[in-house]
Amino acid sequence: MQLEKKPIEDIQARKDYRNISIDRVGVCDLKIPLNIKGCETDSGKGQSVQASLSLSVNLGPDQKGIHMSRLLETALDFNGSFSLENMASFLTALRDRQNSEDSDVKIEFDYFFNRHAPVSGKISPQPYKCAYNGQMHSDGILLTQSVVVPVKTLCPCSKEISDYGAHNQRSKVFISVNHEKKKEHQAIDICLEEIIEIAERGGSSPLYPLLKREDERHVTMSAYNKPCFVEDVVRNIASDLQENPNFDSYELRVLNYESIHSHNAFATIGKRSPTT
């Protein structure tokens, strides 16, 4: 016996009579594989990563709901190759597919950069937590590149007051740089690898996954010759960022995991665009 086919009603398209707009509605913690490009100074290089996505749009006061499946379908359309350069196209596709006015995308992923040990030259991969954010509104597009960079810091006070040695710790630098775009096809002139290099210059020393004895000696002595408070690190990095014309604003946070205290230390600096 063949069942009679009945039309399936689009429930989400029903009218809603509460007259309340929703700022953002969508999906989060969506895990999919992505081929990411544009993170390295060599723009032709890329990696396959497992990404976690948050996708959302606004919803008008008279519509019951959005079509959630269309969010995933749009993400899969960009699965072949994704970069910050095509984020604007991604935002446009999300917005248009839902007949919305605004759209938001957040993509988080680990990206591996090869690190060269300072003396031996041994190469080993080091992961960095990265994120791309995109917001599309009626007045333009805001794109954000974010990365967490581990560095080493050595305490200037400890060095000054001790007969020998100084306490040091691992630190994390959280950097987000913002690009305000009025046009969809507008180049981004700084990549995550360059942002990582700026962060690493700000601390007492970079960190490396693989170190031979000669490398360990070099890192230890280099850090001793460049002691940094958390205030020094955040100012060092901010100084480099402020001289860089390739973005509109930034947010910067440095966190020291203190080695001789039971608490940690942090410092933040933010630069706002002159137009905001």
VOPAGU-2260 file (C-alpha; in pm, 1 decimal, decimal comma):
REM VOPAGU-2260
SITE   aa  ch    i         X         Y         Z
SITE  MET   A    0       0,0       0,0       0,0
SITE  GLN   A    1     144,0     330,1    -107,9
SITE  LEU   A    2     111,9     616,6     136,4
SITE  GLU   A    3     -37,0     935,1       6,5
SITE  LYS   A    4     221,6    1213,0     -25,0
SITE  LYS   A    5     117,5    1527,5     150,0
SITE  PRO   A    6     283,9    1866,2     121,1
SITE  ILE   A    7     508,7    1944,8     417,1
SITE  GLU   A    8     434,7    2280,7     571,2
SITE  ASP   A    9     723,1    2521,7     630,4
SITE  ILE   A   10     659,3    2582,0    1001,9
SITE  GLN   A   11     946,0    2829,0    1037,6
SITE  ALA   A   12     784,7    3055,4     777,7
SITE  ARG   A   13     469,5    3099,7     984,6
SITE  LYS   A   14     387,9    3444,3    1116,1
SITE  ASP   A   15     478,0    3530,4    1472,9
SITE  TYR   A   16     249,4    3778,3    1648,1
SITE  ARG   A   17     457,4    3874,6    1952,5
SITE  ASN   A   18     630,6    4148,7    1750,8
SITE  ILE   A   19     975,7    4084,8    1902,4
SITE  SER   A   20    1288,2    4078,0    1687,0
SITE  ILE   A   21    1569,9    3834,4    1768,8
SITE  ASP   A   22    1922,3    3974,9    1751,5
SITE  ARG   A   23    2093,7    3644,9    1678,7
SITE  VAL   A   24    1968,8    3291,1    1625,3
SITE  GLY   A   25    2166,7    3002,3    1485,4
SITE  VAL   A   26    2390,7    2708,1    1567,0
SITE  CYS   A   27    2712,9    2680,6    1769,6
SITE  ASP   A   28    2971,8    2411,3    1844,0
SITE  LEU   A   29    2934,4    2284,5    1488,0
SITE  LYS   A   30    3236,3    2062,5    1416,0
SITE  ILE   A   31    3335,4    2023,1    1052,1
SITE  PRO   A   32    3661,2    1976,2     860,9
SITE  LEU   A   33    3786,5    2284,3     676,5
SITE  ASN   A   34    4077,2    2350,2     445,3
SITE  ILE   A   35    4213,2    2679,1     580,8
SITE  LYS   A   36    4432,6    2908,3     371,9
SITE  GLY   A   37    4581,9    3252,9     426,1
SITE  CYS   A   38    4719,5    3196,6     778,4
SITE  GLU   A   39    5082,8    3193,1     664,4
SITE  THR   A   40    5299,5    3453,5     496,0
SITE  ASP   A   41    5311,1    3215,5     199,6
SITE  SER   A   42    4948,5    3263,1      94,6
SITE  GLY   A   43    4954,8    2945,3    -111,2
SITE  LYS   A   44    4999,5    2726,1     195,1
SITE  GLY   A   45    4706,9    2578,6     387,3
SITE  GLN   A   46    4603,6    2301,9     624,0
SITE  SER   A   47    4312,0    2071,8     680,9
SITE  VAL   A   48    4174,9    2142,5    1028,3
SITE  GLN   A   49    3885,8    2043,9    1249,0
SITE  ALA   A   50    3695,9    2366,0    1301,1
SITE  SER   A   51    3425,0    2463,7    1547,3
SITE  LEU   A   52    3170,0    2700,2    1395,7
SITE  SER   A   53    2907,5    2938,0    1526,7
SITE  LEU   A   54    2666,0    3061,9    1258,3
SITE  SER   A   55    2378,9    3300,7    1314,1
SITE  VAL   A   56    2151,4    3561,7    1160,4
SITE  ASN   A   57    1895,3    3808,4    1290,5
SITE  LEU   A   58    1522,4    3730,6    1277,5
SITE  GLY   A   59    1247,7    3982,5    1211,6
SITE  PRO   A   60     953,2    4028,2    1451,1
SITE  ASP   A   61     695,0    3861,8    1226,2
SITE  GLN   A   62     873,4    3534,0    1136,1
SITE  LYS   A   63     852,2    3228,6    1361,8
SITE  GLY   A   64    1198,4    3084,7    1300,0
SITE  ILE   A   65    1498,2    3048,3    1072,9
SITE  HIS   A   66    1586,2    2741,8     867,9
SITE  MET   A   67    1869,5    2588,7    1071,2
SITE  SER   A   68    1965,3    2331,8     805,5
SITE  ARG   A   69    2047,8    2611,7     562,5
SITE  LEU   A   70    2321,3    2733,3     795,6
SITE  LEU   A   71    2504,2    2401,6     773,8
SITE  GLU   A   72    2441,2    2377,8     399,6
SITE  THR   A   73    2603,5    2718,2     351,6
SITE  ALA   A   74    2906,1    2614,8     559,8
SITE  LEU   A   75    2948,9    2298,0     354,9
SITE  ASP   A   76    2946,8    2504,8      36,0
SITE  PHE   A   77    3269,4    2669,9     161,3
SITE  ASN   A   78    3423,0    2346,1     285,9
SITE  GLY   A   79    3666,8    2306,2      -3,4
SITE  SER   A   80    3882,0    2606,7      81,0
SITE  PHE   A   81    3824,1    2875,5     341,3
SITE  SER   A   82    4015,6    3191,8     428,7
SITE  LEU   A   83    3947,1    3526,2     591,3
SITE  GLU   A   84    3940,5    3671,0     239,4
SITE  ASN   A   85    3618,5    3486,4     153,1
SITE  MET   A   86    3453,0    3545,8     492,4
SITE  ALA   A   87    3254,5    3834,2     341,6
SITE  SER   A   88    3114,4    3600,5      75,2
SITE  PHE   A   89    3028,2    3348,7     347,5
SITE  LEU   A   90    2843,2    3615,3     547,9
SITE  THR   A   91    2653,2    3727,6     238,6
SITE  ALA   A   92    2550,2    3370,8     156,1
SITE  LEU   A   93    2425,3    3312,7     512,6
SITE  ARG   A   94    2226,3    3635,0     514,0
SITE  ASP   A   95    2070,5    3584,4     170,5
SITE  ARG   A   96    1982,3    3219,6     226,5
SITE  GLN   A   97    1784,4    3314,2     537,8
SITE  ASN   A   98    1640,3    3638,8     392,9
SITE  SER   A   99    1793,9    3819,9     689,3
SITE  GLU   A  100    1957,7    4160,5     726,3
SITE  ASP   A  101    2260,0    4062,2     938,6
SITE  SER   A  102    2481,1    3755,8     977,1
SITE  ASP   A  103    2759,0    3642,7    1211,2
SITE  VAL   A  104    3024,3    3373,3    1176,8
SITE  LYS   A  105    3288,0    3250,8    1422,4
SITE  ILE   A  106    3537,6    2982,7    1322,0
SITE  GLU   A  107    3779,5    2839,1    1579,4
SITE  PHE   A  108    4059,7    2598,4    1491,4
SITE  ASP   A  109    4412,3    2486,0    1578,5
SITE  TYR   A  110    4671,3    2567,7    1313,7
SITE  PHE   A  111    5022,6    2418,7    1318,5
SITE  PHE   A  112    5323,2    2633,8    1236,4
SITE  ASN   A  113    5669,8    2483,4    1207,0
SITE  ARG   A  114    5908,2    2615,8    1471,7
SITE  HIS   A  115    6284,3    2619,4    1412,2
SITE  ALA   A  116    6495,6    2567,9    1724,4
SITE  PRO   A  117    6721,9    2873,5    1764,2
SITE  VAL   A  118    7062,7    2698,7    1745,1
SITE  SER   A  119    7022,6    2342,7    1617,5
SITE  GLY   A  120    6758,0    2443,0    1364,4
SITE  LYS   A  121    6550,3    2135,4    1451,0
SITE  ILE   A  122    6199,1    2172,9    1310,2
SITE  SER   A  123    5885,9    2075,2    1503,6
SITE  PRO   A  124    5516,7    2167,2    1464,8
SITE  GLN   A  125    5351,9    2386,3    1727,2
SITE  PRO   A  126    4973,2    2439,2    1742,9
SITE  TYR   A  127    4819,3    2782,7    1791,0
SITE  LYS   A  128    4456,5    2842,7    1883,6
SITE  CYS   A  129    4314,4    3062,3    1609,0
SITE  ALA   A  130    3978,1    3217,7    1528,1
SITE  TYR   A  131    3815,3    3412,0    1247,7
SITE  ASN   A  132    3507,8    3621,5    1323,9
SITE  GLY   A  133    3283,6    3796,6    1075,5
SITE  GLN   A  134    2987,8    4028,4    1133,9
SITE  MET   A  135    2775,2    4169,4     853,7
SITE  HIS   A  136    2546,6    4463,7     927,9
SITE  SER   A  137    2377,1    4730,9     721,5
SITE  ASP   A  138    2669,5    4970,3     774,0
SITE  GLY   A  139    2943,0    4728,9     666,8
SITE  ILE   A  140    3144,6    4421,0     759,2
SITE  LEU   A  141    3372,7    4366,5    1059,1
SITE  LEU   A  142    3631,8    4090,1    1026,6
SITE  THR   A  143    3850,4    3977,5    1316,0
SITE  GLN   A  144    4161,6    3759,0    1327,5
SITE  SER   A  145    4246,3    3613,5    1669,5
SITE  VAL   A  146    4529,6    3395,0    1795,1
SITE  VAL   A  147    4664,9    3275,1    2129,3
SITE  VAL   A  148    5045,7    3277,7    2141,9
SITE  PRO   A  149    5250,9    3112,7    2419,7
SITE  VAL   A  150    5570,7    3294,6    2524,5
SITE  LYS   A  151    5825,5    3283,9    2807,6
SITE  THR   A  152    5873,7    3570,7    3053,7
SITE  LEU   A  153    6142,4    3630,9    3315,0
SITE  CYS   A  154    6076,6    3864,5    3608,6
SITE  PRO   A  155    6292,3    4183,8    3609,6
SITE  CYS   A  156    6242,7    4230,8    3985,4
SITE  SER   A  157    6350,9    3875,2    4064,8
SITE  LYS   A  158    6660,9    3918,3    3849,0
SITE  GLU   A  159    6749,2    4248,7    4016,8
SITE  ILE   A  160    6714,1    4138,3    4378,4
SITE  SER   A  161    6853,4    3783,1    4354,4
SITE  ASP   A  162    7221,3    3688,7    4390,4
SITE  TYR   A  163    7173,1    3441,8    4106,5
SITE  GLY   A  164    6887,4    3327,4    3886,0
SITE  ALA   A  165    6539,7    3470,7    3843,9
SITE  HIS   A  166    6193,3    3322,4    3840,9
SITE  ASN   A  167    6027,2    3281,9    3503,0
SITE  GLN   A  168    5698,9    3151,5    3372,5
SITE  ARG   A  169    5503,2    3057,4    3068,2
SITE  SER   A  170    5266,1    3326,9    2945,4
SITE  LYS   A  171    4989,0    3353,8    2689,5
SITE  VAL   A  172    4923,5    3643,2    2456,6
SITE  PHE   A  173    4567,1    3683,2    2328,0
SITE  ILE   A  174    4553,2    3907,8    2020,3
SITE  SER   A  175    4255,1    4008,9    1807,4
SITE  VAL   A  176    4291,2    4249,9    1515,9
SITE  ASN   A  177    3985,7    4401,9    1348,2
SITE  HIS   A  178    3924,0    4500,4     987,6
SITE  GLU   A  179    3629,3    4726,7     906,9
SITE  LYS   A  180    3522,5    4670,0     547,6
SITE  LYS   A  181    3283,5    4877,8     343,2
SITE  LYS   A  182    3337,6    4661,4      36,0
SITE  GLU   A  183    3295,1    4285,2      15,8
SITE  HIS   A  184    3612,1    4226,6    -188,4
SITE  GLN   A  185    3878,3    4410,1      12,3
SITE  ALA   A  186    4219,3    4255,2      77,7
SITE  ILE   A  187    4342,1    4166,5     427,5
SITE  ASP   A  188    4710,7    4262,3     442,4
SITE  ILE   A  189    4820,6    4084,2     760,7
SITE  CYS   A  190    4813,4    3710,4     833,9
SITE  LEU   A  191    4812,8    3509,0    1155,9
SITE  GLU   A  192    5178,5    3413,6    1115,8
SITE  GLU   A  193    5276,9    3783,4    1121,0
SITE  ILE   A  194    5060,2    3844,3    1429,0
SITE  ILE   A  195    5229,3    3549,7    1604,4
SITE  GLU   A  196    5572,9    3695,4    1527,1
SITE  ILE   A  197    5468,5    4029,1    1681,5
SITE  ALA   A  198    5350,2    3851,6    1998,0
SITE  GLU   A  199    5666,1    3643,7    2030,8
SITE  ARG   A  200    5889,5    3950,2    2002,3
SITE  GLY   A  201    5707,4    4104,2    2297,9
SITE  GLY   A  202    5804,9    3842,8    2556,1
SITE  SER   A  203    6137,4    3736,8    2703,3
SITE  SER   A  204    6157,7    3445,9    2457,9
SITE  PRO   A  205    5942,0    3242,8    2219,4
SITE  LEU   A  206    5850,1    2884,8    2311,8
SITE  TYR   A  207    5955,6    2581,0    2108,3
SITE  PRO   A  208    5827,1    2221,4    2110,6
SITE  LEU   A  209    6169,8    2066,1    2042,7
SITE  LEU   A  210    6495,0    2193,1    2198,4
SITE  LYS   A  211    6838,6    2030,2    2206,1
SITE  ARG   A  212    7084,7    2122,9    2482,9
SITE  GLU   A  213    7237,4    2407,0    2285,1
SITE  ASP   A  214    6889,5    2543,3    2213,3
SITE  GLU   A  215    6785,3    2525,0    2577,8
SITE  ARG   A  216    7097,3    2716,6    2677,8
SITE  HIS   A  217    7021,7    2983,0    2417,6
SITE  VAL   A  218    6658,0    3023,6    2526,1
SITE  THR   A  219    6747,2    3041,4    2896,2
SITE  MET   A  220    7019,0    3301,0    2844,7
SITE  SER   A  221    6817,9    3505,5    2594,5
SITE  ALA   A  222    6527,6    3528,7    2838,2
SITE  TYR   A  223    6766,0    3627,9    3120,1
SITE  ASN   A  224    6893,2    3912,1    2900,9
SITE  LYS   A  225    6540,0    4030,1    2822,5
SITE  PRO   A  226    6339,3    4031,9    3147,8
SITE  CYS   A  227    5975,8    4141,7    3112,8
SITE  PHE   A  228    5694,4    4219,9    3351,2
SITE  VAL   A  229    5346,4    4145,3    3219,2
SITE  GLU   A  230    5320,4    4523,5    3172,6
SITE  ASP   A  231    5632,5    4518,2    2953,8
SITE  VAL   A  232    5499,5    4240,0    2733,3
SITE  VAL   A  233    5164,4    4406,4    2668,2
SITE  ARG   A  234    5334,4    4739,9    2593,4
SITE  ASN   A  235    5597,7    4582,2    2367,6
SITE  ILE   A  236    5328,8    4416,4    2159,0
SITE  ALA   A  237    5102,9    4721,4    2156,3
SITE  SER   A  238    5392,6    4932,8    2032,1
SITE  ASP   A  239    5438,4    4700,1    1732,7
SITE  LEU   A  240    5066,4    4681,6    1665,7
SITE  GLN   A  241    5019,1    5058,4    1675,4
SITE  GLU   A  242    5281,3    5102,8    1403,9
SITE  ASN   A  243    5107,1    4853,4    1175,2
SITE  PRO   A  244    4859,0    5010,1     928,3
SITE  ASN   A  245    4708,8    4680,9     812,3
SITE  PHE   A  246    4409,2    4675,5    1049,2
SITE  ASP   A  247    4169,7    4922,2    1208,4
SITE  SER   A  248    4180,4    4827,2    1576,5
SITE  TYR   A  249    4299,5    4556,0    1812,6
SITE  GLU   A  250    4236,3    4395,6    2151,6
SITE  LEU   A  251    4534,6    4260,6    2343,5
SITE  ARG   A  252    4559,0    4057,7    2665,8
SITE  VAL   A  253    4866,1    3902,6    2825,3
SITE  LEU   A  254    4833,2    3638,5    3098,7
SITE  ASN   A  255    5130,2    3529,0    3313,1
SITE  TYR   A  256    5098,3    3189,4    3481,7
SITE  GLU   A  257    5306,3    3293,7    3783,5
SITE  SER   A  258    5563,9    3038,9    3901,5
SITE  ILE   A  259    5619,5    3163,2    4259,8
SITE  HIS   A  260    5266,1    3286,3    4335,3
SITE  SER   A  261    4940,1    3099,4    4373,2
SITE  HIS   A  262    4770,3    3364,0    4158,9
SITE  ASN   A  263    4831,1    3481,6    3801,2
SITE  ALA   A  264    4889,8    3826,7    3651,8
SITE  PHE   A  265    4739,8    3991,6    3345,4
SITE  ALA   A  266    4739,1    4315,2    3147,5
SITE  THR   A  267    4518,0    4439,0    2863,4
SITE  ILE   A  268    4534,9    4714,3    2600,9
SITE  GLY   A  269    4276,0    4797,9    2336,9
SITE  LYS   A  270    4298,4    5041,1    2046,6
SITE  ARG   A  271    3975,6    5166,7    1892,0
SITE  SER   A  272    3940,7    5278,9    1535,0
SITE  PRO   A  273    3929,4    5659,4    1493,2
SITE  THR   A  274    3591,3    5618,1    1320,6
SITE  THR   A  275    3423,1    5449,6    1621,0
